[in-house]
Amino acid sequence: MSDDIEKQLEEIEAMFVQVAGNMTAEGDQVTFHGLAPATLFFSDRPQRVVGHMSAQQFVDEWDKGENSFAADPPNAVISFLDGDDETPADAIVVIKEPRLEGDSITYTVQLLEGSLPAKAESCSVFIDPFGRPLSPVSAAGMHRRARRRRL
């Protein structure tokens, strides 16, 4: 991966996906345990770039650049299995202040829609691009529009 990854990620409007075995939530803190070692990033047309970075690289890039996630925290969709449900549930949040410890990552979250259980399994976090909250191509924006169509 290049030394100037934050510029590359901004240019392609990269979205990110993190996957974990389970999660715990308490107050405004959500921790994903058994985090996959790689964070996937991808872009939509016209570039259609796909790549991986380590979870540590993702955290290290959090506050880099003028449109950093530290300056403009991203929206994210947290998808998870709650109890015996076979269909994943989800919540839309703003994520802040990532803290990586081993194979666990903790975020401070602001809940925008849905709810988070105290514990859940099979978790995925879909994170919007740098500086693009609820844009037409954002994961949270698409999720919100799809939910409105079902209502």
C-alpha positions as CSV (number, residue, x, y, z in Angstrom):
1,M,0.0,0.0,0.0
2,S,1.4,3.5,-0.9
3,D,2.6,6.0,1.7
4,D,-0.1,8.4,0.6
5,I,-3.0,6.1,1.2
6,E,-5.3,8.8,2.5
7,K,-5.1,10.7,-0.8
8,Q,-5.7,7.5,-2.7
9,L,-8.8,6.7,-0.6
10,E,-10.2,10.2,-0.9
11,E,-9.7,10.2,-4.7
12,I,-11.7,6.9,-5.1
13,E,-14.3,7.8,-2.4
14,A,-13.5,4.5,-0.7
15,M,-16.1,2.8,1.5
16,F,-15.0,0.3,4.1
17,V,-16.1,-3.0,5.5
18,Q,-15.0,-4.6,8.8
19,V,-16.2,-8.1,9.9
20,A,-16.1,-9.6,13.4
21,G,-17.3,-12.7,15.1
22,N,-19.3,-10.9,17.7
23,M,-19.9,-7.5,19.4
24,T,-20.8,-6.0,22.7
25,A,-22.4,-2.6,23.3
26,E,-22.7,-0.6,26.5
27,G,-23.8,3.0,26.5
28,D,-22.1,4.8,23.6
29,Q,-19.4,2.2,23.2
30,V,-19.5,-0.7,20.7
31,T,-16.7,-3.3,20.6
32,F,-16.2,-5.8,17.8
33,H,-14.4,-9.0,19.0
34,G,-12.7,-11.4,16.7
35,L,-12.1,-8.7,14.1
36,A,-10.9,-9.9,10.8
37,P,-7.3,-8.8,10.3
38,A,-8.1,-7.0,7.1
39,T,-10.5,-4.1,6.4
40,L,-11.9,-4.2,2.9
41,F,-12.2,-1.0,0.9
42,F,-13.9,-0.5,-2.4
43,S,-15.2,2.2,-4.7
44,D,-18.1,2.6,-7.0
45,R,-18.0,3.5,-10.7
46,P,-16.0,4.6,-12.6
47,Q,-12.9,3.3,-10.8
48,R,-14.3,0.1,-9.2
49,V,-11.2,-0.2,-6.9
50,V,-11.1,-3.0,-4.3
51,G,-8.4,-3.6,-1.8
52,H,-7.5,-4.5,1.8
53,M,-5.7,-2.8,4.5
54,S,-4.9,-4.0,8.0
55,A,-7.1,-3.0,10.9
56,Q,-4.1,-1.1,12.3
57,Q,-3.7,0.8,9.0
58,F,-7.4,1.7,9.1
59,V,-7.1,3.2,12.6
60,D,-3.8,4.9,11.7
61,E,-5.5,6.7,8.7
62,W,-8.4,7.8,10.9
63,D,-7.1,11.4,11.5
64,K,-5.1,11.9,8.3
65,G,-6.0,14.6,5.8
66,E,-8.4,17.5,5.8
67,N,-11.5,15.3,5.2
68,S,-10.4,12.7,7.8
69,F,-12.8,10.6,9.8
70,A,-11.6,12.5,12.9
71,A,-12.7,15.8,11.4
72,D,-15.9,14.5,9.9
73,P,-16.9,11.1,11.6
74,P,-18.5,8.7,9.2
75,N,-21.9,7.1,9.2
76,A,-21.9,3.3,9.3
77,V,-24.4,0.5,9.1
78,I,-23.8,-2.2,11.8
79,S,-25.3,-5.5,10.7
80,F,-25.5,-8.4,13.2
81,L,-27.3,-11.5,14.3
82,D,-29.3,-11.0,17.5
83,G,-30.2,-14.1,19.5
84,D,-31.7,-16.9,17.4
85,D,-32.7,-14.7,14.5
86,E,-31.6,-16.0,11.1
87,T,-32.1,-12.6,9.5
88,P,-29.5,-10.0,10.4
89,A,-30.7,-6.8,12.2
90,D,-28.9,-3.5,11.7
91,A,-28.4,-0.1,13.1
92,I,-27.2,3.2,11.5
93,V,-24.6,5.0,13.6
94,V,-21.9,7.6,13.5
95,I,-18.6,6.1,14.6
96,K,-15.8,7.9,16.3
97,E,-12.6,7.3,18.2
98,P,-11.5,3.8,17.1
99,R,-9.4,1.9,19.6
100,L,-7.7,-1.3,18.4
101,E,-6.6,-3.8,21.0
102,G,-5.5,-7.2,19.5
103,D,-8.4,-8.5,17.5
104,S,-11.0,-6.1,19.0
105,I,-11.9,-2.6,17.9
106,T,-14.0,-0.3,20.0
107,Y,-15.9,2.8,18.6
108,T,-17.8,5.5,20.3
109,V,-21.1,5.6,18.5
110,Q,-24.0,7.9,18.1
111,L,-27.1,6.0,17.2
112,L,-29.1,7.4,14.3
113,E,-31.6,4.7,13.5
114,G,-32.3,1.2,14.9
115,S,-31.0,-0.2,18.1
116,L,-27.9,-2.1,19.3
117,P,-28.2,-5.2,21.6
118,A,-25.8,-5.7,24.5
119,K,-24.4,-8.7,22.6
120,A,-24.6,-10.0,19.1
121,E,-22.9,-12.4,16.7
122,S,-21.7,-12.4,13.0
123,C,-21.1,-8.6,12.7
124,S,-20.3,-6.5,9.7
125,V,-19.6,-2.7,9.7
126,F,-20.2,-0.8,6.5
127,I,-18.4,2.5,6.7
128,D,-19.1,5.5,4.4
129,P,-16.4,7.3,2.4
130,F,-14.3,10.2,3.8
131,G,-16.3,13.4,4.0
132,R,-19.5,12.0,2.5
133,P,-22.2,11.7,5.2
134,L,-25.5,10.3,3.8
135,S,-24.5,11.0,0.3
136,P,-26.4,9.2,-2.5
137,V,-23.7,6.5,-2.7
138,S,-23.2,6.2,1.1
139,A,-23.9,2.9,2.7
140,A,-26.1,4.6,5.4
141,G,-27.9,6.7,2.8
142,M,-28.7,3.7,0.6
143,H,-29.8,1.7,3.6
144,R,-32.1,4.5,4.8
145,R,-33.7,4.9,1.3
146,A,-34.3,1.1,1.1
147,R,-35.9,1.1,4.5
148,R,-38.2,4.0,3.6
149,R,-39.4,2.1,0.4
150,R,-40.4,-0.9,2.5
151,L,-42.5,1.1,5.0
